[in-house]
Amino acid sequence: MLDLGTTFIAAVEREPGAKAIVDGDLTLSYGEWLERILGLAAGLAAMGLKPGDRVATVLRNSWQMASLHWACQLTGLVVTPLNWRVSADELDYFIANADARAVLFEEVSAPAVNGAASSAQLPRIAVEGAPGGTEDFAALMNGAPAALESHASPEDISLMLYTSGTTGPGKGVPRRHRAERAAALAHVAQNCYRYGESTLGVMPLYHTMGVRSLLAMALVQGCFVCLPRFDAGDALEWIARERVSTLYLVPTLYHDLLASDAFAGADVSTVRKLGFAGAPMTDGLLQRVQAAFKPELFVNHYGSSEVYTFTIEQDAVSKPGSAGKAGLNQHIRVVGVGSDDPGAVVAAGEEGEIIASLASDEAFEGYWRRPEADEKSLKEGWYHTGDMGYFDQDGDLFVTGRVDDMIITGGENVLPVEIESVLSLHPGVAEIAVAGLEDERWGRRVTAFIKRRNDVSDTELDSFCQQSDLANFKRPREYVFVREIPKSPVGKILRRKLIAGEYDPE
């Protein structure tokens, strides 16, 4: 298998004049982009950085961030992208854990970089004159270019992602060139990308979805349209301007596109292929997205940073809630919760924990310097996802929630996703999250947190649940109306904040 540096060189040689990346007023062909990437590769090497060194980035999506990603693939450096909203204390943890040898940053992340004690000991590469840098990105890039060759092998580490860390410090996920390339190839195949596609590069490049979009475009000679920070109006404008053909987003961003006042007048006719991942999409939102875009393909992709693809469903609307069947490079099972035995498979229709084979071409091999995390999640050659789910009689997987999200109420086990899907169909509900609040009688009280689309009462919502197929014991016993549902930067519901009361009531 090719390494990723050679993969990019091959893309340039295939069609150097093809449009490769757009960032605001800047448009670069593959040939023009390679010149900048080779200059950056030479500059990084001149700083004394060696293959295998980790290079931390605290950048939004931009041509500079994307260029750094590819320069690392050519030089054998390990790109270590971090959330640009990181605090100084968090940055200290990540730099120490990764043993980073340099950090790249921009103005928006300068306070964290300049406030982190660990970064003071490192070369700090400033993008567009951000304060506090010891090196200037443009100067580093504009020297004599490196030779047209890759210094990495398929077995080398390509990048290290950090998990979101919703229950503690993020875990480093080192991924080899071969695993990254296999995941990108599977992404192309599973989303039926054609030569010359284009995609909106808004999912952050510190997240597996953003990285997958970047790599997939190089494989199909496509164009990556950078959007540094999501704004629905801006996104719709760029979709129309660049005639974007594919979207790969978390459900929250689809919701925000449809909720935008600009959507009614937007031209989204070029978008023919939709994909979502990162969180389940409620039945109500599925129907609205399908009606709004009328896509040729609407893919539910279920995966993780650790093992990119678990399952795919290429017709998400036809079977709402289904995550489909195992991806091209994967083998999936559902076993009893708490079981370390991959052979302890539960029957069809029975809920258990979803596990994925570590023999997958896309799989990582273990967390970075976190043996306790390996012990918890890696067992007998299988990755224990921490997700609950079941296979139906057709062999399709349904993901019902996180093991940690399970609500035990009155001795019954309740998972939030089923309730959320039912209530999402009510026309008065814009967004919903369900969590279990402490209750003296029930242990945990099933509580629905609602962002309203229009005026609706808790009585109406309770009546709606009673008329649905939802079992009575799963009905919310309380409704809380909020201004916003708390989410992570990539759109995952933060139930812990709801349980802790960290929300703004309506």
N, C-alpha and C positions, 0 to 999 in steps of 0.2 A: 504493500500500500504506500502511496505517496505521503510525504509529510505535507504540512499545510503551506510552508514557504514555497515548495516546489509547485504545489497546487495553484498558488497565486501567480507564479511565473508562467505556468501553463495557460492560465486564463488570459494573461496579457498577450502572450504569443498567439493565442487563438484569434483574437480580434482586438488589437491595441486601440483602435479608434472608437470602440463601443463606450457608451456613457456608463461610468462606474459608480460615481458618487455625486450627490448634490447636497450642499450645505448653504442655505441662504442664497447669496449671489454667486457662490462658487460652484462650478461644474467641472469635473475632471473626467477625462477618458481613462481607460485602463492604463494606457501608455504614460499619460501625464501623471497619473497617481503613482505608478511604479517609480518614477523618477524621484518623487518626494519621499516615498517609503525607503528607497535605497539610500537617500541622503540621511534620513533619520537613523537607519540601521548603522551607517558608518559613524554617525555622531555618538550613538549609544556605545559602540565598541570603543571609540576614542576616549570615552569617560572611564574605561577600564571594566565595564560590565562584561561578564563572561557567560557563556551558555550555562543554563541552569539557575542563574541568579533570578530572584523574584523582583519585578518592577511594579510597584504599587501605583495605581492611578486613581485620582479623585476628580473625575471629569464627567461632565454631561456628554450626551451623544453629539459628536461633532466630527468633522473630517480629521481633526488632530487625534481624537481618541481612536477612531477607526484605523488611522495610519499607524498609530503606535501598536495596535493589536497585530497588524500584519508585519510590522517591522520586527516584533518579537518572534513571530513565526519564522522569519528568515534568519534571525541571529541566534535562535535557540534559547532566548531569554523566556522567562515565564511571566506573562502578563497577569497581574493580580489586581483586577478591577474592584474598586470599592464604591459604595454609595456616596455620591457627591454631597449628601446631606450629613455625612458622618460628623460626630463631635470630636473634639480634641482627645478626650479620654478614650473614646472608641478607636480612634486612629492609632493611639499608642498601643492598644491591644493588638490590632491587626498588623502593625509594622513589626512588633516584637514576635508575634506568633508566626508570621510569614518569613521572618528574618529578611525583610525587604532591603535591597541595596540602593534603591533610588525611589523617588516619588514624583509623579507628575500631577500638577494641579492648575486650577484657573481661579479667577477672581472670586467666584461664588464659594469656593472651598478654601480660599486662602486663610480665613480666620482659624479654621480647624488645623490646617497644616502648620501655620505659624504658632499656634497654641499648643501643639503636641511636642512634648519634650523629646520624643524619639526621633522626630523628623529633623531636629536641629543637628543631628549627627550624620545626616544623609545628604547627598546631592538632591537639590529640589529644583525640578525642571518646571519653569513657569510658562504657561500658555498665554499668549497675547498680553504680556507684561504684568501678569498677576504679581502683587507685592510679596516680597520675601524669598524670591527665587535665587538660587546660586547659578543656575544655567537658564538660558533662554531657548525655548522650543524652536523658534524660527532659525536662530543662529546655529543650533545643533543640527537642524535639518538641511541647511543650505550649504554645507561643505561638500567636498568631493564625494560622490556616491560610492556605496559599497559595490563589490563585484556582483554580477548577476548569478548568484548561487545561494542555495539554502545551506545553513550550518546546522540544521536539525535533522533528526531521524524520526521515523514513525513511532519509535519507542520513547522519545523524549517527552517531557511534560510541556504541554502547550500553554495552559493557563491554570490558574487556581481561582475558582469561584468561592465565595463565602455564602453559606446559607443565611437566610434572613434572621435567624437567631431570635425568634419570637418568644422562646422560653429560656433564653440564656445567650451567652456569647456565640457569635456565628462560628460555624465549623468550616475549616478549609477543605475544599474538594479539588484535589489535583487531578487533572485530566490529560491523558497523553494525546499526542498528535493523531494517532490512529483512531482513538475513541472519538475525538472531536470530528474527524473527517467522516467516520462511519455515521455519526449522528447527523451530520449535515447532508450526506447522501440520502439517508433515510427520510430526512425532512423534505428534500426535493421530491422523492418518490411518493411519499405519503400525502403530500399536498399537490401532487400532479403539476409541479412547476415546469414550464416550458422555457426554451431558450429565449433570453431577452426579457424576462419578467422584471417587474420593479416592485419594491415594497417600501412601506413607511417605516423608517428606522427610528421608532419612538420607544420601543421596549428597551430599557437601559442596557448598555453593554457590560454592566456588572451582573446581569441576569442571564440565565441560560437561553431564554427566548430571544433576547437581543443578539447574543452571540450567534445563535443558530441562523437568524435572519441575515446577518452579515456574511457568514460563510456560505450559506446557500446561494446568495446572489452571485458570488464569485464562481460557483460551480456551474451556473446557468448563464453566465455572461450578463447578469442582471444589474440593476441600478439600486443602490441603497440611498434613500432620501432621508437625510438626517433631520430629526426634530428634537432639539435639545431638551425640551420640557413639554409635556403634553398640554395642549390647549385645543379644545374641540374645534374652535373656529379656524385656528392656524392649520390643524390637521386636515380639515376639509378643503382649505385653500390649496395646500400642497398636493393633496390627492388629485384635485382637478388640474392644477398647473403641470404636474409631472405625469399625469395620466397613469397613476399608480394602479397596478393590476392585482396585487395581493395584499391582504392584511393578516397579521398574526399578532393578536392582542389578548390581554386579559379581559374577562367579561366586563369589568368596571369601565374600561375605555370604550367598549361598544355602547354601553349604557350612556356614557357622557356624550358620545357622538350623536346618538339619537335624541338626547335631551336638549341639545344645542339649538338655539333659535336659528342658527345658520343652516341647519340640516335641510330644511324644506326647500331652500333655494340652491343647495349644493349639487354639483355634478359629480356623482359617484358611479357613473355608468361604466367606467373602465375597470372597476373593481369586480372581478369575476370569481375570485377564490378567497374564502374566508377561513381562518383558523383561530381557535382560542385554546388557551391552556392556563395553568396557574391557579385556577379555582373552578368550581362547577358553574355552569350558566343555568340560571333558573328557567323553568318552562316558559314563563311569561316573556323574558328577555329573548329567548330563542325565537319565539314567534315574531316578536317585533323586529329583530335583526333580519330574519328571513324575508319578511314583508318589505323592509326598507331597501335591502340590497338586491334581493332576488339573485343570489349567486349561483354559479354553476356547481360549486363545491363548497361545503360548509363542514369543516373538520373539527371535531372535538379531540384534542390531543391531551393525553394524560401521561405525565412523566415527572421528572425531577432533575435537579442539578447533578445528582449522583449517577443516574442511569437515564440518559435523556428521554428515551421513549419507553413507556410501559405498554400502553394500548392506544389505538386510534379508532374513531368512528367517523367515516367519511361522509355520512349523511346525518348530521347531528339532529336535524329536525324530525326525521322519520321515526326516531326512537328516543324521545326526550329522556335525558338522564343517563343514557347509555354511553359508556366510555369505549365501547366496541371490543375489539379483539386485539391480541398481542401484536405489537409492531413488528416490522420486518426483522429486526435484530433481537427479538425478545422472547422469553418464555415466562409466563405468569401463572401463579397459583394463589388460591385463597385457603389459608390454614386457620386452625383454631387460635383464638387470641391467647397470647402467652406461650404458644408452642414454639420450641426451637427445631422441631422436626419438619423438614420440608415435605415429608410424606404424609403428614397429618392433614390431608386435604378434606375440606368440608363438602357436604353435598350441595348440588345446585339449589339455589334459593336460600341457602343458609349463610348468614353473615359471618365473616372472620377477618383476619388481617391479610392484606395483599402483600405478597412477596414476589420478588423479581430475580431472575437468574443473574449471577455475577459473571457467568460465561458470555454474556452479551458482548458484542463488539463495541457497544456504546458505554459499557460500564466503567466506573472508577474502580480502584482497588483498595480504598481505605481513606479515612480522613487524615488530614495533616496534623500530626502530633497530638492526636486525640484517641489514645487506645481505649479509653472507656466508652467512647462513642462507637468505635469499631465493635467492641464486645456486645454492645446493645443491638446494633443493627446488622452486623455481618455474621451469618450463622450457616454453617454447612454449605457454603457456596451460594447462598441466597441473601439478597438485600431485603430486610424487613422494613417496609415503607412507613409503618405507623398509621397507614390508612385502613379504614374499614370498608368492606364491600362484599359483593356476592356475584356469582355467575348465574344468569337466568337459564332457562331451558334451551335457549338458542346458542349458549356459550358466550353471550355478551356480558361484559363486566359492568357492574354498577358500583360506583364509589359513593359510599353513604356518609363519609365524614372521617375525621381523625379519631383514632383511638382515644386521644386525650380530650376530644371535644364531647365524648359521650356523656349524656345527662342521665344520671340514675335518680329517678323520681318515683317515690312510693314503691321501690323495689323493681321497677321496670326500666329497661334500657331504651333510651330515646336518642336518636342522632338528629342534629339540626337540619341537615340537608333536605330531608323529606318534607318537613314542615315549611321550610323556606320555599320549596318548589310549589307547594300548594298555594300559599299566600301570595306568591309573586304573580299569580294569575288574576288576582283581584285588581280591577281597574284603578282603585284608589291607592295602590301600593307602588311606589317608585323603586324603593330598595328595602331589603329586609335582612336581618340577621337574628338568629335564635341562639340563646345561651341559657345556662342553668344558674339561677341565683339561689343563694343559700336560703333554706326554708325550714323552720322548726318542725313542721308536720311532714312535708314531703321529702326532706333531705335536700333536694334541689327542685326549684320551681321553674317549669318551662316558661320562658319569657321571650316574647317576640318584640324586637326593636324595629320600628317602622319609620322609614322616611316616606312621607305621604306625597302622592302625585296630586291629589285633590282631597277635599274634605271627606274623611271617613272616620267612623267611630270604632272603638274596641268592640261594641256590641255587634256591629255589622260584620266585622272581621271574624268574630267568634261564630256567628251564624253561618258565615261562608265556610268555615272549617267543618262545622257540623254537617253541612250538606255535601261535603267532599267525601272521599274514600279514606280520609285520615282517621286512624283509630282514636277513640275518645281519650285514651290516656296520654296520647301525644299532643292533644290540643294545648295551645298556650294557656296558661292560667293567668297571665298578665300581659298587657300590651303597653309598650312605652314608645311614645312618638318623639323622634329625634330630628335634629336639623341635618346631621350627616351620620353615616355609619363609619366608625373608625376603621381605617385600612392601613396596610403597609404601603411603602412607596410603589410596590408593583401590584397593588389592588387586592391583596388578601385581607379578608375580614379579621380584625383583631378582637376576638371574643374576650380575651383577658381584660381589655379596656372596658368593655361593656359590663363585665362582672365586677370590675373595680369601681364602676360608676364614673369612668372617665369619658363622658360624652356630654353633648349640649342638648338638653331637652327642648322640645318645641314649645 
